[in-house]
Structure formats: structure tokens, C-alpha cells
Amino acid sequence: MTTPLRALLLLSFPFLWSPAMADPPPDPHADARQRMIERHLKGRDISDPHVLRAMATVPRHAFVPADRQGRAYGDHPLPIGHDQTISQPYIVALMTQLAGAKPGHKALDVGTGSGYQAAVLAAIVDHVYSVEIICPLAEDATQRLKRLAIDNVTVDCRDGYQGWPEHAPFDLIVLAAATPRVPQPLLDQLKPGGRLVLPVGDQEQTLIVVTKKADGAYEYARHGGVRFVPMTGEVRGDAKEKAP
């Protein structure tokens, strides 16, 4: 009869193993997350290795309500409360790729929502500053990121139209709400060479990438139609919706 290796170790060196040292339980969402990567990201036009690695690492199911976690890795938005949504995985990956996120960068995420876009950026860049006009969402995102031990994201409840000038300039800015015009304060807070990615329009929205040139001029590029919730607050002259 052969004695199992673990039993031999315990007999000879009982201090070498304990239940606390057991392997962590398997991730029940791992297969769904990998299908998302292969089918919805690699299967389209997402090729940046930093983005693919971040999307494979960040657990999207942790950023959606518990009753919707079974749908977390489908390529569609999901409601997160307060009439807001978490963007579909492809759009998060596309905006991150278009923004040119790289290690060493400092990013501004406008429209924190559940914190998913900020978490994806944080898996690539050095630090993410994220602003959300709906204070309960900002508070929930802060706690969620803390539980996930994502410590290079700083969240604040404020109107994203004004960005976060105290921490500017930024290498990249991602805005996850549709605006009728490109906010000038966000352009002002870009570093030379930096990029702003945002949806512009109301009924018909277009994903726009604005690159700030070395001479201070701006270059605009269109990347197809999208559908986002509208940006609220100062951009629409609605003072009552501004964050305190």
C-alpha cells in the first residue's frame, strides 16, 4: 500500500502543511471571462496586450448587482442602479485601447459608475482619478475597489464636466457618458500627446478620440456609433444635478 505524499509529509514534518495553505477555490466565472476575451475582444479589434491582460484580470461580475452576475461576461451593458449602467465589455476595452493606456500613465475616469472602467485602467496605469456625479455610486465604488484591494484608484463625488484640475495634467481621460459637446476643461487637463475618449451626441452618438498635439492643437478622430447614458450636470446647464 502506498502512503499518500501529503500523509508522509505530515508524519515527518507536521508543520509543513495546514488547511489554511490549501489552494484557493476555482473561480466559477473563469470560463465565462475567457470566452469574453476570445469572442468579444480578440474576436473583434481589441489587440493591445495591456488591455487584454487587464480585461482578463478584473472580475467584471464583482461590479454588477448580485442578481445579474450570471450575465456579467455577456457583451452587453447592465443596470447598476440610479438609472446608470456598466458599459459592455467590448466598449470598455475599446475605449481603454483608444486612450492608449500604458504603465506609467496617470488617468482620469469621468463617470465612475460601479468602478469597472477605473479598475480596468488601474490594472494598466500607475494611478486613476475617477469622478462620479451621483454620490451613492461614488461611495459604493470606493468600497468595492477597496474590497478588491485595488489601491491605485481615487474616487470623488463631483461633476465630471470640470474634471479634476488638482491632479491634472493627465495622460488620458475616459468619459463614460454622452455629452452634447466636448468639455473644454477636460481638453485643458490633457498632457501634450494625451488622449480624451468620449461619446458625443444625444440621440445619435459617436465615439470620439481627441489627441492633444505638442503645440496645443487638438486632433479629432471618429470611431463609430455608440449608445451611452447622458452626461448630467454643468454640461447641460442643470445646476440642481451638480455634485456638492
SEKOLGU-216731 format. One record per atom (N, C-alpha, C): x, y, z; residue in one letter; residue number from 0. Coordinates in steps of 0.02 Angstrom, whole numbers, plus 50000, padded with zeros to 5 digits. Atoms other than C-alpha are relative to their C-alpha. Layout:
<pts>
  east north    up code pos
     X     Y     Z    A NUM
...
</pts>
This chain:
<pts>
  east north    up code pos
 50043 49940 50000    M   0
 50000 50000 50000    M   0
 50044 50062 50000    M   0
 49961 49939 50005    T   1
 50070 50169 49950    T   1
 49970 50054 50044    T   1
 50024 49946 49957    T   2
 50057 50308 50078    T   2
 50000 50065 49961    T   2
 50002 49937 50037    P   3
 49998 50474 50002    P   3
 50056 50047 50022    P   3
 49945 49954 49986    L   4
 50134 50607 49991    L   4
 49982 50047 50056    L   4
 50019 49953 49947    R   5
 50035 50728 50100    R   5
 50004 49968 50068    R   5
 49997 50035 49935    A   6
 50021 50596 50237    A   6
 50072 49991 50022    A   6
 49929 50006 49982    L   7
 50208 50564 50229    L   7
 50029 50064 50026    L   7
 49975 49935 49978    L   8
 50244 50748 50245    L   8
 49975 50017 50070    L   8
 50028 49985 49934    L   9
 50127 50764 50394    L   9
 50032 49958 50054    L   9
 49969 50044 49951    L  10
 50205 50615 50480    L  10
 50071 50024 50016    L  10
 49930 49981 49989    S  11
 50382 50679 50456    S  11
 50008 50073 50021    S  11
 49993 49928 49988    F  12
 50357 50868 50457    F  12
 49930 50030 50008    F  12
 50070 49978 49992    P  13
 50183 50909 50529    P  13
 49990 50074 49993    P  13
 50008 49928 50005    F  14
 50219 51095 50521    F  14
 50001 50025 49928    F  14
 49992 49978 50069    L  15
 50238 51096 50331    L  15
 49933 50015 49965    L  15
 50064 49992 50035    W  16
 50052 51094 50286    W  16
 49944 50010 50050    W  16
 50061 49992 49960    S  17
 49889 51153 50357    S  17
 49944 50017 49952    S  17
 50056 49983 50044    P  18
 49713 51179 50285    P  18
 50003 50071 49975    P  18
 49997 49930 50021    A  19
 49748 51365 50278    A  19
 50045 50009 49939    A  19
 49954 49995 50057    M  20
 49882 51329 50147    M  20
 49971 49967 49937    M  20
 50031 50032 50058    A  21
 49760 51241 50029    A  21
 49993 50049 49943    A  21
 50010 49957 50059    D  22
 49740 51307 49852    D  22
 49933 50036 50005    D  22
 50063 49964 49999    P  23
 49606 51441 49833    P  23
 49948 49964 49956    P  23
 50051 50033 50040    P  24
 49439 51380 49765    P  24
 50001 50026 49928    P  24
 50000 49978 50070    P  25
 49421 51387 49575    P  25
 49950 50057 49989    P  25
 50044 49943 50016    D  26
 49344 51544 49501    D  26
 49943 49975 49955    D  26
 50056 50025 50040    P  27
 49169 51496 49440    P  27
 49987 50042 49937    P  27
 50011 49957 50058    H  28
 49174 51641 49316    H  28
 50058 49998 49950    H  28
 49939 50000 50041    A  29
 49344 51598 49239    A  29
 49985 49983 49927    A  29
 50015 50021 50069    D  30
 49273 51509 49086    D  30
 49962 50054 49963    D  30
 50039 49947 50032    A  31
 49147 51646 49050    A  31
 50043 50061 49984    A  31
 49955 49943 50013    R  32
 49281 51780 49066    R  32
 50047 49985 49941    R  32
 49957 50017 50056    Q  33
 49395 51686 48946    Q  33
 49962 50001 49934    Q  33
 50041 49996 50061    R  34
 49253 51668 48820    R  34
 49991 50072 49979    R  34
 50006 49929 50015    M  35
 49227 51855 48834    M  35
 50062 50026 49964    M  35
 49937 49978 50030    I  36
 49410 51885 48794    I  36
 50006 49975 49929    I  36
 49989 50030 50066    E  37
 49416 51766 48646    E  37
 49948 50022 49949    E  37
 50055 49988 50047    R  38
 49246 51801 48569    R  38
 49987 50074 49989    R  38
 50023 49930 50005    H  39
 49203 51982 48607    H  39
 50056 50051 49994    H  39
 49944 49952 50003    L  40
 49375 52062 48618    L  40
 50050 49980 49945    L  40
 49954 50022 50052    K  41
 49506 51964 48520    K  41
 49963 49986 49935    K  41
 50039 50016 50059    G  42
 49368 51911 48401    G  42
 49978 50061 49961    G  42
 50016 49938 50036    R  43
 49341 52093 48355    R  43
 50067 50036 49987    R  43
 49940 49962 50016    D  44
 49477 52226 48354    D  44
 50041 50020 50061    D  44
 49960 49985 49941    I  45
 49550 52225 48529    I  45
 50063 49958 49998    I  45
 49937 50036 50007    S  46
 49733 52181 48514    S  46
 50055 50024 50048    S  46
 49950 49974 49954    D  47
 49827 52287 48642    D  47
 50010 49951 50057    D  47
 49990 50050 49947    P  48
 49909 52162 48761    P  48
 49986 50026 50070    P  48
 50015 49972 49934    H  49
 49893 52281 48909    H  49
 49924 49997 50013    H  49
 50073 50000 49992    V  50
 49705 52294 48880    V  50
 49974 49930 50009    V  50
 50023 50069 49994    L  51
 49679 52108 48854    L  51
 50017 49971 50068    L  51
 49979 50025 49935    R  52
 49776 52069 49012    R  52
 49956 50030 50055    R  52
 50041 49967 49949    A  53
 49676 52196 49113    A  53
 49929 49971 49999    A  53
 50068 50026 50006    M  54
 49509 52132 49047    M  54
 49996 49928 50025    M  54
 49998 50069 49975    A  55
 49561 51954 49090    A  55
 50010 49997 50075    A  55
 49984 49999 49928    T  56
 49614 52005 49266    T  56
 49943 50027 50042    T  56
 50050 49967 49959    V  57
 49474 52118 49326    V  57
 49934 49960 49999    V  57
 50061 50041 49996    P  58
 49321 52020 49387    P  58
 49936 50042 49989    P  58
 50058 49957 50015    R  59
 49176 52107 49299    R  59
 49939 49982 50043    R  59
 50059 50020 49961    H  60
 49049 52005 49399    H  60
 49999 50034 50068    H  60
 49999 49965 49936    A  61
 49107 52097 49556    A  61
 49975 50071 49995    A  61
 50020 49931 50010    F  62
 49049 52261 49480    F  62
 49927 50006 49977    F  62
 50071 49999 50017    V  63
 48868 52213 49442    V  63
 49959 49974 50059    V  63
 50041 50026 49946    P  64
 48721 52177 49558    P  64
 50001 49924 50003    P  64
 49994 50072 49990    A  65
 48720 52002 49631    A  65
 49952 49960 49956    A  65
 50048 50038 50040    D  66
 48564 51950 49536    D  66
 50014 50003 49925    D  66
 49981 49996 50071    R  67
 48649 51992 49370    R  67
 50070 49972 49986    R  67
 49933 50024 50009    Q  68
 48817 51910 49398    Q  68
 50006 49944 49948    Q  68
 50000 50052 50051    G  69
 48769 51765 49286    G  69
 50005 50027 49929    G  69
 49997 49969 50066    R  70
 48762 51888 49141    R  70
 50060 50048 49993    R  70
 49947 49949 49996    A  71
 48919 51985 49187    A  71
 50047 49999 49941    A  71
 49951 50005 50054    Y  72
 49026 51921 49043    Y  72
 49969 49997 49931    Y  72
 50031 49990 50065    G  73
 48900 51941 48904    G  73
 50018 50069 49974    G  73
 49978 49936 50029    D  74
 48939 52081 48783    D  74
 49941 50049 49995    D  74
 50056 49953 49997    H  75
 48803 52200 48839    H  75
 50006 50040 50064    H  75
 50001 49961 49937    P  76
 48778 52339 48967    P  76
 49952 49969 50049    P  76
 50045 50024 49947    L  77
 48693 52301 49132    L  77
 49983 50058 50047    L  77
 50018 49946 49953    P  78
 48597 52415 49251    P  78
 50036 49992 50067    P  78
 49966 50002 49935    I  79
 48686 52462 49413    I  79
 49964 50044 50051    I  79
 50038 49957 49956    G  80
 48551 52572 49490    G  80
 50009 50074 49983    G  80
 49998 49928 50011    H  81
 48516 52759 49488    H  81
 49995 50018 49925    H  81
 50008 49989 50073    D  82
 48469 52745 49302    D  82
 50066 50001 49963    D  82
 49934 50005 50031    Q  83
 48650 52706 49261    Q  83
 50016 49928 49980    Q  83
 49981 50066 50022    T  84
 48735 52559 49176    T  84
 50075 49990 50003    T  84
 49931 50018 50011    I  85
 48900 52468 49169    I  85
 50006 49985 49925    I  85
 49994 50008 50073    S  86
 48961 52475 48988    S  86
 50017 49928 49982    S  86
 49983 50068 50023    Q  87
 48977 52317 48885    Q  87
 50076 49992 49998    Q  87
 49928 50011 49997    P  88
 49149 52236 48896    P  88
 50037 50026 49939    P  88
 49965 49978 50060    Y  89
 49194 52274 48715    Y  89
 50012 50075 50001    Y  89
 49993 49927 50000    I  90
 49163 52461 48737    I  90
 50052 50021 50052    I  90
 49949 49984 49949    V  91
 49266 52466 48898    V  91
 50070 49987 49971    V  91
 49935 50018 50029    A  92
 49409 52377 48809    A  92
 50018 50048 49943    A  92
 49987 49956 50057    L  93
 49392 52485 48653    L  93
 50022 50070 50024    L  93
 49983 49933 49976    M  94
 49395 52650 48749    M  94
 50069 50000 50033    M  94
 49935 50005 49967    T  95
 49544 52591 48851    T  95
 50056 49995 49947    T  95
 49951 50007 50053    Q  96
 49636 52540 48693    Q  96
 50009 50066 49961    Q  96
 49996 49937 50036    L  97
 49594 52702 48602    L  97
 50035 50054 50041    L  97
 49968 49951 49956    A  98
 49653 52802 48753    A  98
 50075 49990 50004    A  98
 49928 50013 49999    G  99
 49824 52720 48736    G  99
 50028 49990 50070    G  99
 49978 50010 49931    A 100
 49834 52670 48920    A 100
 50064 49958 50002    A 100
 49936 50035 49993    K 101
 50011 52617 48967    K 101
 50025 50005 50072    K 101
 49969 49993 49934    P 102
 50110 52582 49126    P 102
 50037 50067 50004    P 102
 49969 49935 49989    G 103
 50174 52745 49199    G 103
 49953 50058 49990    G 103
 50049 49947 50014    H 104
 50020 52843 49145    H 104
 49960 50019 50063    H 104
 50050 49977 49951    K 105
 49902 52945 49254    K 105
 49936 50013 49962    K 105
 50062 49997 50037    A 106
 49720 52931 49202    A 106
 49945 50034 50040    A 106
 50062 49974 49971    L 107
 49557 53023 49234    L 107
 49942 49961 49970    L 107
 50060 50038 50020    D 108
 49398 52918 49228    D 108
 49940 50042 50021    D 108
 50058 49958 49986    V 109
 49242 53025 49214    V 109
 49936 49958 49993    V 109
 50059 50042 49998    G 110
 49083 52935 49266    G 110
 50018 49932 50030    G 110
 49976 50061 49967    T 111
 49142 52805 49392    T 111
 49951 49943 49994    T 111
 50050 50054 50000    G 112
 48978 52708 49396    G 112
 50017 49949 50053    G 112
 49984 50054 49953    S 113
 49015 52540 49476    S 113
 50075 49996 50015    S 113
 49928 50002 49990    G 114
 49203 52568 49460    G 114
 50036 49953 49953    G 114
 49968 50049 50044    Y 115
 49235 52440 49322    Y 115
 50051 50030 49953    Y 115
 49952 49968 50045    Q 116
 49316 52556 49195    Q 116
 50062 50023 50039    Q 116
 49943 49979 49959    A 117
 49425 52629 49333    A 117
 50045 49942 50018    A 117
 49961 50059 49981    A 118
 49478 52454 49386    A 118
 50040 49974 49941    A 118
 49965 50023 50059    V 119
 49524 52406 49208    V 119
 50060 50047 49986    V 119
 49944 49952 50009    L 120
 49628 52565 49189    L 120
 50053 49989 50053    L 120
 49952 50007 49945    A 121
 49707 52535 49359    A 121
 50044 49938 49993    A 121
 49960 50060 50013    A 122
 49767 52364 49301    A 122
 50057 50014 49950    A 122
 49950 49981 50050    I 123
 49873 52457 49171    I 123
 50042 50058 50023    I 123
 49965 49937 49986    V 124
 49918 52633 49227    V 124
 50023 50004 50073    V 124
 49976 49992 49931    D 125
 50003 52697 49384    D 125
 49945 50021 50048    D 125
 50054 49977 49955    H 126
 49853 52790 49456    H 126
 49941 50026 49958    H 126
 50062 49978 50031    V 127
 49672 52826 49411    V 127
 49964 50047 50048    V 127
 50045 49954 49963    Y 128
 49573 52977 49472    Y 128
 49932 49994 49966    Y 128
 50065 50015 50028    S 129
 49389 52941 49450    S 129
 49947 50044 50033    S 129
 50051 49955 49973    V 130
 49242 53061 49469    V 130
 49931 49976 49980    V 130
 50069 50023 50010    E 131
 49057 53023 49485    E 131
 49952 50052 50030    E 131
 50046 49948 49977    I 132
 48915 53149 49499    I 132
 49947 49973 50048    I 132
 50049 50031 49955    I 133
 48799 53026 49590    I 133
 50036 49972 50061    I 133
 49959 50016 49942    C 134
 48869 53017 49765    C 134
 49992 49929 50026    C 134
 50004 50069 49977    P 135
 48796 52847 49817    P 135
 50039 49951 49956    P 135
 49959 50043 50043    L 136
 48878 52768 49664    L 136
 50074 50009 50015    L 136
 49930 49988 49983    A 137
 49043 52851 49707    A 137
 50020 49964 50064    A 137
 49986 50033 49936    E 138
 49033 52785 49885    E 138
 50003 49924 49992    E 138
 50000 50073 50010    D 139
 48987 52608 49829    D 139
 50062 49978 49962    D 139
 49941 50018 50039    A 140
 49128 52607 49700    A 140
 50063 50001 50043    A 140
 49942 49995 49955    T 141
 49254 52663 49831    T 141
 50006 49938 50044    T 141
 49999 50059 49957    Q 142
 49206 52520 49947    Q 142
 50014 49937 49960    Q 142
 49989 50059 50042    R 143
 49202 52393 49805    R 143
 50074 49994 49980    R 143
 49929 50001 50018    L 144
 49377 52441 49746    L 144
 50043 49982 50060    L 144
 49962 50016 49939    K 145
 49439 52431 49925    K 145
 49996 49925 50014    K 145
 50007 50072 49987    R 146
 49367 52255 49946    R 146
 50042 49959 49952    R 146
 49961 50036 50051    L 147
 49455 52202 49786    L 147
 50075 50016 50004    L 147
 49930 49981 49989    A 148
 49620 52276 49851    A 148
 50029 50037 49940    A 148
 49976 49957 50054    I 149
 49631 52396 49704    I 149
 50015 50067 50032    I 149
 49982 49942 49959    D 150
 49727 52534 49790    D 150
 50030 50058 49960    D 150
 49974 49944 50040    N 151
 49781 52644 49643    N 151
 49944 50037 49963    N 151
 50056 49960 50025    V 152
 49610 52722 49612    V 152
 49976 50046 50055    V 152
 50028 49951 49953    T 153
 49549 52880 49698    T 153
 49935 50025 49971    T 153
 50067 49981 50024    V 154
 49362 52916 49683    V 154
 49975 50060 50038    V 154
 50030 49942 49968    D 155
 49274 53080 49717    D 155
 49932 50013 49969    D 155
 50066 49982 50025    C 156
 49093 53136 49702    C 156
 50003 50073 49978    C 156
 49998 49933 50027    R 157
 49096 53287 49587    R 157
 49975 49998 49928    R 157
 50022 49994 50069    D 158
 49033 53349 49419    D 158
 50060 49990 49954    D 158
 49944 50017 50043    G 159
 49145 53271 49288    G 159
 50014 50050 49945    G 159
 49989 49950 50053    Y 160
 49124 53417 49168    Y 160
 50064 50040 50014    Y 160
 49941 49962 49981    Q 161
 49260 53508 49265    Q 161
 50062 49956 50011    Q 161
 49943 50045 49990    G 162
 49371 53354 49276    G 162
 50023 50000 50072    G 162
 49970 49998 49934    W 163
 49490 53353 49423    W 163
 50065 50040 49994    W 163
 49941 49958 50016    P 164
 49608 53501 49397    P 164
 50057 49994 50050    P 164
 49947 50006 49950    E 165
 49702 53472 49560    E 165
 50051 49946 49983    E 165
 49955 50056 50017    H 166
 49777 53313 49486    H 166
 50021 50001 49927    H 166
 49981 49994 50070    A 167
 49797 53371 49306    A 167
 50074 50021 49996    A 167
 50028 50027 50063    P 168
 49876 53354 49182    P 168
 50000 49924 49999    P 168
 50008 50072 50006    F 169
 49826 53178 49131    F 169
 50026 49975 49933    F 169
 49979 50032 50062    D 170
 49899 53059 49002    D 170
 49940 49978 49959    D 170
 50061 50021 50035    L 171
 49724 53001 48960    L 171
 49939 50014 50043    L 171
 50064 49989 49966    I 172
 49544 53040 49002    I 172
 49948 49959 49963    I 172
 50055 50040 50028    V 173
 49397 52921 48975    V 173
 49935 50025 50031    V 173
 50064 49975 49978    L 174
 49220 52990 48986    L 174
 49946 49950 49979    L 174
 50048 50053 50013    A 175
 49082 52860 49001    A 175
 49928 50025 50004    A 175
 50068 49974 50005    A 176
 48928 52970 48971    A 176
 49998 50046 49940    A 176
 50006 49962 50062    A 177
 48864 53055 48815    A 177
 49991 50074 50014    A 177
 50001 49927 49990    T 178
 48894 53242 48806    T 178
 49984 50034 49934    T 178
 50016 49966 50063    P 179
 48823 53365 48678    P 179
 50060 50035 49969    P 179
 49939 49968 50026    R 180
 48996 53443 48660    R 180
 50059 49977 50042    R 180
 49940 50020 49963    V 181
 49174 53406 48712    V 181
 50014 50052 50054    V 181
 49987 49951 49946    P 182
 49202 53486 48883    P 182
 50070 50030 49996    P 182
 49936 49966 50005    Q 183
 49339 53616 48870    Q 183
 50045 49987 50060    Q 183
 49956 50014 49943    P 184
 49401 53586 49049    P 184
 50038 49933 49993    P 184
 49966 50064 50009    L 185
 49441 53406 49002    L 185
 50057 50006 49949    L 185
 49946 49988 50049    L 186
 49539 53461 48849    L 186
 50059 50036 50033    L 186
 49948 49962 49966    D 187
 49634 53584 48958    D 187
 50043 49957 50046    D 187
 49965 50042 49951    Q 188
 49683 53444 49078    Q 188
 50039 49943 49969    Q 188
 49959 50049 50033    L 189
 49766 53335 48947    L 189
 50072 50023 49995    L 189
 49930 49987 50015    K 190
 49954 53324 48935    K 190
 50009 50005 49924    K 190
 49983 50005 50071    P 191
 50030 53358 48764    P 191
 50013 49927 49982    P 191
 49996 50070 50019    G 192
 50014 53193 48674    G 192
 49946 49957 50032    G 192
 50053 50037 49966    G 193
 49870 53142 48788    G 193
 49938 49993 49958    G 193
 50061 50014 50037    R 194
 49704 53074 48729    R 194
 49938 50002 50045    R 194
 50066 50000 49968    L 195
 49523 53104 48778    L 195
 49954 49958 49957    L 195
 50047 50044 50036    V 196
 49398 52967 48730    V 196
 49931 50010 50030    V 196
 50066 49985 49975    L 197
 49213 53007 48743    L 197
 49947 49992 49946    L 197
 50055 50001 50047    P 198
 49042 52985 48663    P 198
 49970 50071 49995    P 198
 50027 49933 50011    V 199
 48974 53146 48586    V 199
 49935 49994 49961    V 199
 50065 50001 50034    G 200
 48792 53174 48538    G 200
 49945 49984 50049    G 200
 50058 50016 49959    D 201
 48617 53147 48603    D 201
 49966 49937 49973    D 201
 50033 50058 50029    Q 202
 48503 53034 48501    Q 202
 50050 49958 49959    Q 202
 49947 50033 50038    E 203
 48647 52993 48383    E 203
 50067 50017 50031    E 203
 49937 49989 49965    Q 204
 48811 52971 48474    Q 204
 50058 49969 49960    Q 204
 49939 50024 50034    T 205
 48986 52950 48403    T 205
 50057 49997 50050    T 205
 49941 50005 49957    L 206
 49140 52889 48494    L 206
 50056 50041 49969    L 206
 49949 49954 50024    I 207
 49272 53024 48478    I 207
 50064 49992 50039    I 207
 49935 49998 49967    V 208
 49458 53021 48515    V 208
 50032 50067 49983    V 208
 49967 49935 50008    V 209
 49539 53191 48542    V 209
 50072 49993 50025    V 209
 49929 50002 49982    T 210
 49729 53197 48542    T 210
 50027 50071 50004    T 210
 49970 49933 49991    K 211
 49818 53350 48611    K 211
 50070 50000 49971    K 211
 49935 49997 50034    K 212
 49964 53394 48499    K 212
 50051 50040 50042    K 212
 49946 49967 49963    A 213
 50132 53460 48560    A 213
 49992 50076 49999    A 213
 50008 49927 50004    D 214
 50086 53636 48501    D 214
 49935 50025 50031    D 214
 50062 49981 49967    G 215
 49922 53634 48599    G 215
 49938 49993 49957    G 215
 50057 50011 50044    A 216
 49811 53600 48448    A 216
 49969 49931 50015    A 216
 50035 50062 49988    Y 217
 49684 53458 48450    Y 217
 49984 49965 49935    Y 217
 50016 50041 50058    E 218
 49661 53316 48327    E 218
 49942 49955 50019    E 218
 50061 50038 49986    Y 219
 49490 53232 48318    Y 219
 49994 49941 49952    Y 219
 50012 50059 50041    A 220
 49452 53056 48257    A 220
 49936 49966 50022    A 220
 50064 50033 49985    R 221
 49284 52966 48245    R 221
 50009 49924 49997    R 221
 49994 50073 49997    H 222
 49265 52783 48292    H 222
 49932 49965 50006    H 222
 50063 50036 50005    G 223
 49086 52736 48254    G 223
 49947 50021 50050    G 223
 50057 49984 49958    G 224
 48916 52748 48335    G 224
 50000 49960 50065    G 224
 50004 50031 49934    V 225
 48888 52708 48519    V 225
 49935 50022 50033    V 225
 50059 49981 49961    R 226
 48750 52720 48649    R 226
 50017 50002 50073    R 226
 49984 49991 49930    F 227
 48784 52791 48822    F 227
 49943 50038 50034    F 227
 50045 49958 49961    V 228
 48679 52866 48961    V 228
 50025 50072 49993    V 228
 49978 49930 50008    P 229
 48682 53057 48951    P 229
 50040 50026 50060    P 229
 49964 49965 49948    M 230
 48807 53159 49049    M 230
 49954 50053 50029    M 230
 50043 49950 49968    T 231
 48717 53270 49175    T 231
 50042 50052 50034    T 231
 49964 49948 49964    G 232
 48762 53425 49272    G 232
 50014 50060 49957    G 232
 49983 49936 50030    E 233
 48851 53579 49209    E 233
 49999 49999 49924    E 233
 49998 50004 50073    V 234
 48870 53517 49029    V 234
 49932 50015 49969    V 234
 50068 49988 50024    R 235
 48681 53533 49012    R 235
 49968 50059 50035    R 235
 50026 49941 49966    G 236
 48662 53688 49120    G 236
 49951 49982 50055    G 236
 50047 50022 49949    D 237
 48573 53587 49254    D 237
 50034 50003 50068    D 237
 49965 49989 49937    A 238
 48641 53658 49416    A 238
 49975 49955 50055    A 238
 50027 50039 49945    K 239
 48525 53556 49526    K 239
 50028 49928 50001    K 239
 49973 50067 50002    E 240
 48610 53395 49469    E 240
 50074 49998 50015    E 240
 49929 50000 49985    K 241
 48785 53450 49513    K 241
 50014 49966 50066    K 241
 49979 50028 49936    A 242
 48876 53356 49648    A 242
 50019 50057 50047    A 242
 49981 49948 49952    P 243
 48907 53453 49808    P 243
 50075 50013 49999    P 243
</pts>
